[in-house]
Amino acid sequence: MAEPASPDSASTPPRVGAECSCPADPRIARHFDERMGRVAVAGELPEMVDVSRGLLELLADVAQLRPTVLELGSGSGALTVALLERGAARAVGVDLSAESVATARRRADQAGVGSRASFEVGDGAQVALEEHDWVVLDRVICCYAHVDPLLANSIAAAGRRYAFSVPHVGGWRGLVNRLIFIAERATDRLRRRPPCPGYMHSIGKIERRLAKAGFRPLRRRTAGLWYAAVFEREG
């Protein structure tokens, strides 16, 4: 784990609201609607992936702090529900996919935390967000071609912490990730499924935006081809 670095400044980036002109690619919602639709027919709940487990480990003090949590791109709700089960006071999940939101609600009810969870359909780069103690973006930033509106809107909603995971973009990991993205797009076309475009963004740029908003790195880790980090607001 790298040592925390000092932020450049404490100025908060401007809030981005409904006037944003860079909405998320609608193909992403269609892709996950179809995927979660198949899950619903099978009566199953998707398991948490390794990247999400790694980010959950970086947030292991949730039981001590009992924060409110906002997860953008909450998907099937695996990470949000896990945080609630481990002690989060309440949580809100926002996702582009209506089928994913329905699956997340079902997961929360089955886990017995439905009364403390709220899931809604929305674009994290545009929807009006209430401030929460923690804001989490797990494998979501890579779904946006234009990352600045998403970062501005989500950072403005983070009261104490900002946690995220993204694919590595440099070195051999970055090369492998690019090849995987290309292969996944080709597979979607061959299977005639809605494509799920992915985008790779500079980790340094993301962390500089957080530093300018007054956040400092608290915990970081590499999990395979992915990078996960937790930033905490100074003071």
ABEGO torsion letter per residue (X at the ends): XBBBBBBABABBBBBBBAABABBBBAAAAAAAAAAAAAAAAAGBBBBBBAAAAAAAAAAAAAAAAGBBBBBBGAEAGAAAAAAAAAGBABBBBBBABAAAAAAAAAAAAAAGAAAABBBBBBBAAABBBBBBABBBBBGAAAABABAAAAAAAAAAABAABBBBBBBBABEAAAAAAAAAAAAAAAAAAAAGBBBBBBBBBBAAAAAAAAAAAGBBBABBBBBEABBBBBBBBBX
